[in-house]
């Protein structure tokens, strides 16, 4: 379909926390928790400041080359990897776990935002080079979250045949039946259908692990833009971070620092991440469990693995890849190995990054510009035509279903079910009665006020009954409203947090991603709605 786009303020979607609204508007309550404002001037300042925080570019380049060794990469990918050797090359990074079949639409919105911002910065700073990076959270072990996705209203879930530990390391061999059954539901046959089946098959049925499958799929889709996929589950990259890991194991400095910052943030906003005395997991084979210190011994929770101080130091020196940072230290690791300027994240990610700045300062690690990823709503032709018939505006579609029903019924019935005028008349009448009663006997005022309160309650009950009767009378209209809300906000939430990319790819192929990227405004701080032409 031919599409157009509209931008609205995030506040108009009624879908985000107060922190998000305050963050994109850079309210004074936000400024103590950031180093650079999420705008062009903040990015310019970050570019200059980043030079003071060198990284080991050679180790990064060699790690990327290893990870791309089995992939036929696009020339621009190879060029961007090589460019990272140059001190004038910087990264624009987003991060996400390797959700099965990418999970939700916002997986792609993050990546496309990073790609678009890198393009914009390359035009604005021709003397420098900016590379988009997808940093894969391959060490996450939440299979219940990462091992499922929705397609056409049905949940597809992978049990991994009992595998445990980091999802990125899990074998993909048992995915055959899940994807074969999924492919049977695709249709009708055609170019995009064949492309999608081939791409998913090559990714999930021919690669060895979930991390490799995710890398392959993301590269197939976005490699031609120069996007680099980085899996931080790498011994050499972990070795670059071992000094901070050592400090965390033996001195636990992050816990009090982040706790204090979190308490300050919690005075107005909700904290998203909660530090522990040791913010590391032990990662080995099919194991990923927290590390705790008990007396003079370090133990791995839910196992019989334990270390003395000397044993733990030896383990870290010989096997840095076995130590995995949790959410508190993950950003530190990311910024320690990438020449990063901006981090692109969703609302909850923005929130937990606001808890972390002092620990970056403590370890003298660069704290990047944190950019709220642009959210996107795609409205198909059927939903668009239904919204037009109902007379619903692009901001009204984000109203809760009951609120939207009242708006639409109100327009059609001229608010015939509301008793606002009658309530005002009765209120004035009862107030007059109360005044007369008070004039005769002041003690009667309370009785009059109690009668008024009771009458107002009864009127509200009657009003609700009339409203419900009106809904029954207009049941076809109410059904249309329900259908519209289900199309726009499946399961009552934003489309991007529920739906998968596959239905859109089957309809439009890669053009759906190109269309989104072309319409993204990476520093616009607005919600993007893609819809048919008016």
C-alpha positions as CSV (number, residue, x, y, z in Angstrom):
1,X,0.0,0.0,0.0
2,X,1.0,3.6,-0.5
3,X,1.8,5.1,2.8
4,X,2.1,8.5,4.5
5,X,3.3,9.3,8.0
6,X,2.2,11.5,10.9
7,X,4.2,12.5,13.9
8,X,2.6,13.1,17.3
9,X,3.9,13.9,20.8
10,X,4.6,10.9,23.0
11,X,2.2,12.3,25.6
12,X,-0.7,11.9,23.1
13,X,-0.3,8.2,23.1
14,X,-1.0,7.7,26.8
15,X,1.5,4.9,26.7
16,X,4.7,6.0,28.4
17,X,5.8,6.8,31.9
18,X,6.3,10.4,33.2
19,X,10.1,9.9,33.2
20,X,10.0,9.4,29.4
21,X,8.1,12.7,28.8
22,X,10.4,14.6,31.2
23,X,13.5,13.0,29.6
24,X,12.8,14.0,26.0
25,X,11.9,17.5,27.2
26,X,15.1,17.6,29.3
27,X,13.3,18.8,32.4
28,X,15.4,20.0,35.3
29,X,14.5,16.9,37.3
30,X,16.4,14.9,34.7
31,X,19.6,16.9,34.2
32,X,21.4,15.6,37.3
33,X,21.2,12.0,36.0
34,X,22.7,12.6,32.5
35,X,26.0,13.9,31.1
36,X,24.8,15.0,27.7
37,X,21.4,16.1,26.6
38,X,19.6,13.9,24.1
39,X,19.8,16.4,21.2
40,X,22.2,17.7,18.6
41,X,24.2,19.9,20.9
42,X,24.6,17.0,23.4
43,X,25.9,14.7,20.7
44,X,28.4,17.3,19.5
45,X,29.7,17.7,23.0
46,X,29.9,13.9,23.4
47,X,31.9,13.5,20.2
48,X,34.5,15.9,21.6
49,X,34.5,14.3,25.0
50,X,34.7,10.7,23.7
51,X,38.3,11.4,22.5
52,X,39.3,11.4,26.2
53,X,38.2,7.8,26.6
54,X,40.3,5.6,24.3
55,X,39.4,1.9,23.8
56,X,41.4,-1.0,22.4
57,X,40.3,-0.8,18.8
58,X,42.5,-3.6,17.6
59,X,40.9,-6.2,19.9
60,X,37.4,-4.9,18.9
61,X,38.2,-5.2,15.2
62,X,39.7,-8.7,15.5
63,X,36.7,-9.9,17.6
64,X,34.3,-8.6,14.9
65,X,36.3,-10.3,12.1
66,X,36.1,-13.6,14.0
67,X,32.3,-13.2,14.4
68,X,31.8,-12.4,10.7
69,X,34.1,-15.2,9.5
70,X,31.3,-17.6,8.7
71,X,29.1,-14.9,7.1
72,X,29.3,-13.6,3.6
73,X,29.2,-10.0,4.6
74,X,28.4,-6.9,2.6
75,X,31.5,-4.8,1.5
76,X,30.3,-1.9,3.6
77,X,30.3,-4.1,6.7
78,X,33.9,-5.0,6.1
79,X,34.7,-1.3,5.5
80,X,33.0,-0.3,8.8
81,X,34.9,-3.0,10.7
82,X,38.2,-1.8,9.3
83,X,37.2,1.9,9.9
84,X,37.0,1.1,13.7
85,X,40.8,1.1,13.7
86,X,40.7,4.8,13.1
87,X,40.4,7.1,16.1
88,X,38.0,9.3,14.1
89,X,35.4,6.5,13.8
90,X,32.7,6.2,16.4
91,X,29.7,3.9,17.0
92,X,26.0,4.5,17.4
93,X,24.8,1.5,19.5
94,X,21.6,-0.2,20.4
95,X,21.3,-3.4,22.3
96,X,18.8,-6.2,22.6
97,X,18.6,-9.9,23.5
98,X,18.5,-12.5,20.8
99,X,14.7,-13.0,20.9
100,X,13.5,-15.9,18.8
101,X,12.5,-14.6,15.4
102,X,13.4,-11.2,16.8
103,X,10.3,-11.2,19.2
104,X,8.7,-7.8,18.9
105,X,8.6,-5.0,16.3
106,X,10.6,-2.7,18.5
107,X,13.6,-5.0,18.0
108,X,13.8,-3.5,14.5
109,X,12.9,0.0,15.5
110,X,15.9,0.2,17.7
111,X,18.2,-1.0,15.0
112,X,16.7,1.3,12.3
113,X,17.0,4.2,14.7
114,X,20.7,3.5,15.2
115,X,21.2,3.2,11.4
116,X,19.4,6.4,10.6
117,X,21.2,8.4,13.3
118,X,24.6,7.2,12.0
119,X,23.5,8.3,8.5
120,X,22.5,11.7,9.8
121,X,25.8,12.2,11.8
122,X,27.9,11.1,8.8
123,X,26.3,13.9,6.8
124,X,26.7,16.5,9.5
125,X,30.3,15.5,10.4
126,X,32.0,14.4,7.1
127,X,35.4,14.6,8.7
128,X,34.4,11.7,11.1
129,X,32.8,8.3,10.6
130,X,29.8,6.8,12.5
131,X,29.0,3.2,12.4
132,X,25.7,1.7,13.6
133,X,26.1,-1.3,16.0
134,X,23.6,-3.9,17.2
135,X,25.0,-5.1,20.5
136,X,23.5,-8.5,21.1
137,X,22.5,-9.4,24.7
138,X,23.4,-13.0,24.1
139,X,24.1,-13.8,27.7
140,X,20.5,-13.3,28.9
141,X,19.0,-16.5,30.2
142,X,15.3,-15.6,30.3
143,X,14.1,-18.3,27.9
144,X,10.4,-17.7,28.8
145,X,10.8,-14.2,27.4
146,X,13.3,-14.8,24.6
147,X,12.0,-18.1,23.4
148,X,8.5,-16.9,22.2
149,X,6.9,-14.7,19.6
150,X,3.4,-13.9,18.4
151,X,2.3,-14.5,14.8
152,X,-1.3,-13.8,13.7
153,X,-2.6,-13.8,17.2
154,X,-1.0,-17.1,18.2
155,X,1.9,-17.5,20.5
156,X,4.8,-19.7,19.3
157,X,7.0,-20.9,22.1
158,X,10.2,-22.9,22.1
159,X,11.1,-25.2,25.1
160,X,14.7,-25.5,24.0
161,X,14.5,-29.2,24.9
162,X,15.5,-28.5,28.4
163,X,18.6,-26.4,27.6
164,X,19.6,-23.9,30.3
165,X,22.1,-21.0,30.7
166,X,22.7,-18.2,28.2
167,X,20.1,-18.2,25.5
168,X,22.6,-17.0,22.9
169,X,24.7,-20.1,23.5
170,X,21.8,-22.6,23.1
171,X,21.7,-25.0,20.2
172,X,19.1,-24.2,17.6
173,X,18.7,-27.8,16.4
174,X,15.4,-28.4,18.1
175,X,13.7,-25.4,16.3
176,X,13.0,-27.4,13.1
177,X,9.4,-28.4,13.9
178,X,8.5,-25.0,15.3
179,X,9.5,-23.2,12.2
180,X,8.2,-25.8,9.8
181,X,4.8,-25.5,11.4
182,X,5.0,-21.7,11.3
183,X,5.8,-21.8,7.6
184,X,2.6,-23.7,6.9
185,X,0.6,-20.7,8.1
186,X,2.4,-18.3,5.7
187,X,0.5,-17.3,2.6
188,X,-0.4,-16.8,0.0
189,X,2.7,-18.0,-1.8
190,X,4.7,-15.3,-3.5
191,X,8.0,-13.5,-3.6
192,X,8.0,-12.2,-0.1
193,X,6.8,-15.5,1.4
194,X,9.6,-17.4,-0.3
195,X,12.1,-14.8,0.8
196,X,11.0,-14.9,4.4
197,X,10.9,-18.7,4.6
198,X,14.4,-18.9,3.1
199,X,15.8,-16.2,5.4
200,X,14.3,-17.7,8.6
201,X,15.4,-21.2,7.5
202,X,19.0,-20.1,6.9
203,X,19.0,-18.3,10.2
204,X,17.4,-20.7,12.6
205,X,17.6,-24.1,10.9
206,X,21.2,-23.9,9.5
207,X,23.1,-21.9,12.2
208,X,24.5,-23.7,15.3
209,X,23.4,-21.4,18.1
210,X,20.7,-18.8,18.8
211,X,23.4,-16.0,18.8
212,X,24.6,-17.1,15.4
213,X,21.1,-17.3,14.1
214,X,20.2,-13.8,15.3
215,X,23.5,-12.5,13.9
216,X,22.8,-14.1,10.5
217,X,19.2,-12.8,10.3
218,X,20.0,-9.2,11.4
219,X,22.9,-9.2,8.9
220,X,20.7,-10.4,6.1
221,X,18.2,-7.6,6.7
222,X,20.5,-4.7,7.5
223,X,24.0,-5.5,6.5
224,X,23.7,-3.5,3.4
225,X,23.3,-0.4,5.6
226,X,26.7,-1.1,7.2
227,X,25.2,-2.3,10.5
228,X,27.7,-4.3,12.6
229,X,26.4,-7.0,14.9
230,X,28.6,-7.5,18.0
231,X,28.3,-10.5,20.3
232,X,30.0,-9.4,23.6
233,X,30.3,-13.1,24.7
234,X,33.9,-13.1,23.7
235,X,37.0,-13.9,25.8
236,X,39.1,-11.2,24.3
237,X,36.5,-8.5,24.7
238,X,35.8,-9.7,28.3
239,X,39.5,-9.5,29.1
240,X,39.3,-5.7,28.3
241,X,36.8,-5.4,31.1
242,X,38.5,-7.6,33.6
243,X,39.8,-4.8,35.8
244,X,36.3,-3.7,36.6
245,X,35.1,-7.3,37.0
246,X,38.0,-7.7,39.5
247,X,37.0,-4.7,41.4
248,X,33.4,-5.8,41.5
249,X,34.3,-9.2,42.8
250,X,36.7,-8.0,45.5
251,X,35.5,-4.5,46.5
252,X,31.8,-4.3,45.4
253,X,31.9,-0.5,44.7
254,X,29.0,-0.5,42.2
255,X,26.4,-1.5,44.8
256,X,26.6,1.6,47.1
257,X,27.1,4.0,44.2
258,X,24.2,2.8,42.1
259,X,22.0,2.4,45.2
260,X,22.5,6.1,46.1
261,X,21.8,7.3,42.6
262,X,18.7,5.0,42.4
263,X,17.4,6.5,45.6
264,X,17.7,10.0,44.2
265,X,15.9,9.0,41.0
266,X,13.2,7.2,43.0
267,X,12.3,10.5,44.7
268,X,10.3,11.3,41.5
269,X,10.5,8.4,39.2
270,X,10.3,4.6,39.3
271,X,13.7,2.8,39.3
272,X,14.1,0.0,36.7
273,X,17.2,-1.8,37.9
274,X,18.3,-2.9,41.3
275,X,21.9,-3.4,42.2
276,X,23.3,-6.4,44.1
277,X,26.5,-6.5,46.2
278,X,28.0,-8.4,43.2
279,X,26.5,-7.6,39.8
280,X,28.0,-10.5,37.9
281,X,26.9,-13.9,36.7
282,X,29.1,-17.0,36.3
283,X,28.8,-18.2,32.8
284,X,29.9,-21.7,31.8
285,X,28.5,-24.3,29.4
286,X,24.7,-24.4,30.2
287,X,25.1,-22.4,33.4
288,X,24.4,-18.7,34.1
289,X,24.0,-18.0,37.8
290,X,24.7,-15.1,40.2
291,X,28.0,-14.9,42.1
292,X,27.7,-14.2,45.9
293,X,30.3,-13.6,48.6
294,X,29.9,-15.5,51.8
295,X,32.7,-14.8,54.3
296,X,36.0,-15.6,52.6
297,X,34.3,-17.7,49.9
298,X,32.7,-16.7,46.6
299,X,29.9,-19.1,45.5
300,X,27.8,-19.5,42.4
301,X,24.2,-19.6,43.4
302,X,22.2,-22.8,42.9
303,X,25.4,-24.8,42.3
304,X,28.2,-26.4,44.4
305,X,30.8,-24.2,42.7
306,X,32.9,-22.0,45.0
307,X,36.2,-20.1,45.0
308,X,38.7,-18.8,47.4
309,X,40.1,-15.4,46.7
310,X,43.2,-16.8,44.9
311,X,41.1,-19.3,43.0
312,X,38.7,-16.6,41.8
313,X,41.6,-14.3,40.7
314,X,43.0,-17.2,38.7
315,X,39.6,-18.0,37.2
316,X,39.2,-14.4,36.0
317,X,42.7,-14.2,34.6
318,X,42.4,-17.5,32.7
319,X,38.7,-17.4,31.8
320,X,37.4,-13.8,31.6
321,X,34.6,-15.1,29.3
322,X,33.0,-16.9,32.3
323,X,32.1,-13.6,34.0
324,X,28.9,-11.9,32.7
325,X,27.8,-8.5,33.8
326,X,24.2,-7.9,34.8
327,X,22.1,-4.8,33.9
328,X,24.1,-2.6,36.3
329,X,27.5,-3.3,34.7
330,X,26.4,-4.2,31.2
331,X,26.5,-0.6,30.0
332,X,30.0,-0.2,31.5
333,X,31.2,-3.2,29.5
334,X,29.6,-1.9,26.3
335,X,31.2,1.5,26.6
336,X,34.5,-0.1,27.5
337,X,34.8,-2.0,24.3
338,X,33.0,0.3,21.8
339,X,34.0,3.9,20.7
340,X,30.4,4.8,21.3
341,X,28.7,8.2,21.2
342,X,25.0,7.4,21.6
343,X,23.0,4.5,23.0
344,X,19.5,4.0,21.6
345,X,17.0,2.4,24.0
346,X,13.4,2.2,25.0
347,X,11.7,3.8,27.9
348,X,12.8,1.3,30.5
349,X,16.4,1.3,29.2
350,X,16.5,5.1,29.4
351,X,15.2,4.8,33.0
352,X,17.9,2.4,34.2
353,X,20.7,4.3,32.4
354,X,19.7,7.3,34.6
355,X,20.7,5.2,37.6
356,X,24.2,4.5,36.3
357,X,26.1,7.8,35.6
358,X,28.1,7.9,39.0
359,X,29.4,4.4,38.5
360,X,30.7,5.3,35.0
361,X,32.3,8.4,36.6
362,X,33.9,6.1,39.3
363,X,35.5,3.8,36.8
364,X,36.3,6.6,34.4
365,X,34.2,5.1,31.6
366,X,32.5,7.3,29.0
367,X,28.8,7.9,29.7
368,X,27.1,8.2,26.3
369,X,24.2,10.3,25.0
370,X,21.1,8.1,25.8
371,X,18.5,8.5,23.0
372,X,14.9,7.3,23.4
373,X,14.3,5.1,20.4
374,X,11.5,6.3,18.1
375,X,8.3,4.4,18.6
376,X,6.3,3.4,15.5
377,X,2.6,2.6,14.9
378,X,1.7,0.9,11.6
379,X,-1.9,1.2,10.6
380,X,-3.1,-1.1,7.8
381,X,-5.7,-0.2,5.2
382,X,-8.6,-2.0,7.0
383,X,-7.9,-0.3,10.3
384,X,-7.4,3.1,8.5
385,X,-10.8,2.9,6.7
386,X,-12.5,1.8,9.9
387,X,-11.0,4.7,11.8
388,X,-12.2,7.1,9.1
389,X,-15.8,5.7,9.2
390,X,-15.8,6.1,13.0
391,X,-14.4,9.6,12.7
392,X,-11.4,8.8,15.0
393,X,-8.4,11.0,14.8
394,X,-4.8,9.7,15.0
395,X,-4.5,10.8,18.6
396,X,-7.8,9.5,19.7
397,X,-6.9,5.9,18.6
398,X,-4.6,5.7,21.6
399,X,-7.4,6.4,24.0
400,X,-8.4,3.4,26.2
401,X,-11.3,1.5,24.6
402,X,-13.9,2.7,27.1
403,X,-12.8,6.3,26.7
404,X,-12.9,6.0,22.9
405,X,-16.3,4.4,23.1
406,X,-17.6,7.3,25.1
407,X,-16.1,9.8,22.7
408,X,-17.7,8.2,19.6
409,X,-21.0,7.5,21.3
410,X,-21.1,11.0,22.5
411,X,-20.7,12.4,19.0
412,X,-23.4,10.2,17.6
413,X,-25.9,10.6,20.3
414,X,-25.0,14.2,21.2
415,X,-24.2,13.0,24.7
416,X,-27.8,12.0,25.3
417,X,-26.7,9.5,27.9
418,X,-24.9,12.1,30.0
419,X,-26.7,13.8,32.9
420,X,-24.3,16.7,33.4
421,X,-26.9,19.4,33.0
422,X,-29.4,17.6,35.2
423,X,-26.6,17.1,37.8
424,X,-25.9,20.8,37.8
425,X,-29.6,21.7,38.2
426,X,-30.0,19.3,41.1
427,X,-26.8,20.5,42.7
428,X,-27.9,24.2,42.6
429,X,-31.4,23.2,43.9
430,X,-29.9,21.2,46.8
431,X,-27.5,24.0,47.6
432,X,-30.4,26.4,47.8
433,X,-32.3,24.0,50.0
434,X,-29.2,23.6,52.2
435,X,-28.9,27.4,52.6
436,X,-32.6,27.7,53.6
437,X,-32.1,24.9,56.1
438,X,-29.0,26.5,57.5
439,X,-30.9,29.8,57.9
440,X,-33.6,28.1,60.0
441,X,-31.3,25.8,61.9
442,X,-27.5,25.5,61.3
443,X,-27.5,21.9,62.5
444,X,-29.6,21.0,59.4
445,X,-26.8,21.8,57.0
446,X,-25.1,18.4,57.4
447,X,-28.3,16.6,56.7
448,X,-28.8,18.6,53.5
449,X,-25.3,18.0,52.3
450,X,-25.6,14.2,53.0
451,X,-28.8,14.2,51.0
452,X,-27.0,16.0,48.1
453,X,-24.1,13.5,48.1
454,X,-26.6,10.6,48.1
455,X,-28.5,12.1,45.2
456,X,-25.4,12.7,43.2
457,X,-24.3,9.1,43.7
458,X,-27.8,7.9,42.5
459,X,-27.6,10.1,39.5
460,X,-24.2,8.7,38.5
461,X,-25.7,5.1,38.8
462,X,-28.6,6.1,36.6
463,X,-26.2,7.7,34.1
464,X,-24.1,4.5,33.9
465,X,-27.3,2.5,33.3
466,X,-28.3,4.8,30.5
467,X,-24.8,4.6,29.0
468,X,-24.8,0.8,29.1
469,X,-28.3,0.8,27.4
470,X,-26.9,3.1,24.8
471,X,-24.0,0.7,24.2
472,X,-26.4,-2.2,23.8
473,X,-28.5,-0.1,21.4
474,X,-25.4,0.8,19.4
475,X,-23.8,-2.7,19.6
476,X,-22.6,-2.7,16.0
477,X,-20.8,0.6,16.6
478,X,-19.3,-0.7,19.8
479,X,-18.1,-3.9,18.0
480,X,-16.4,-1.7,15.4
481,X,-14.6,0.2,18.1
482,X,-13.4,-3.0,19.7
483,X,-12.2,-4.2,16.3
484,X,-10.3,-0.9,15.7
485,X,-8.6,-1.0,19.2
486,X,-7.6,-4.7,18.7
487,X,-6.0,-3.7,15.4
488,X,-4.2,-0.7,16.7
489,X,-3.3,-1.9,20.2
490,X,-3.3,-5.7,20.4
491,X,-3.6,-7.0,23.9
492,X,-4.3,-3.5,25.0
493,X,-0.8,-2.3,24.5
494,X,1.3,-0.6,21.9
495,X,1.6,-2.6,18.7
496,X,5.4,-2.6,18.8
497,X,5.4,-4.4,22.1
498,X,3.3,-7.3,20.9
499,X,3.5,-8.0,17.2
500,X,6.2,-9.6,15.2
501,X,7.7,-8.3,11.9
502,X,6.7,-11.4,9.8
503,X,3.1,-10.3,8.7
504,X,4.5,-7.0,7.5
505,X,7.3,-8.6,5.7
506,X,5.0,-11.1,4.0
507,X,2.9,-8.1,2.7
508,X,5.6,-5.6,1.7
509,X,9.0,-7.4,1.9
510,X,12.0,-5.3,2.9
511,X,10.2,-2.2,1.8
512,X,8.5,-2.1,5.2
513,X,11.9,-1.5,6.8
514,X,13.1,1.0,4.2
515,X,9.8,2.9,4.6
516,X,10.2,3.1,8.4
517,X,13.9,4.2,8.2
518,X,13.1,6.9,5.7
519,X,10.5,8.4,8.0
520,X,12.4,8.1,11.2
521,X,13.6,11.4,12.8
522,X,16.3,10.2,15.1
523,X,16.4,13.4,17.2
524,X,12.8,14.4,16.7
525,X,11.5,12.9,19.9
526,X,8.1,12.2,18.4
527,X,5.9,9.1,17.9
528,X,5.8,8.0,14.3
529,X,2.5,6.7,12.7
530,X,2.7,5.1,9.3
531,X,-0.6,4.9,7.6
532,X,-2.2,4.8,4.1
533,X,-2.3,8.0,2.2
534,X,-5.2,10.3,3.2
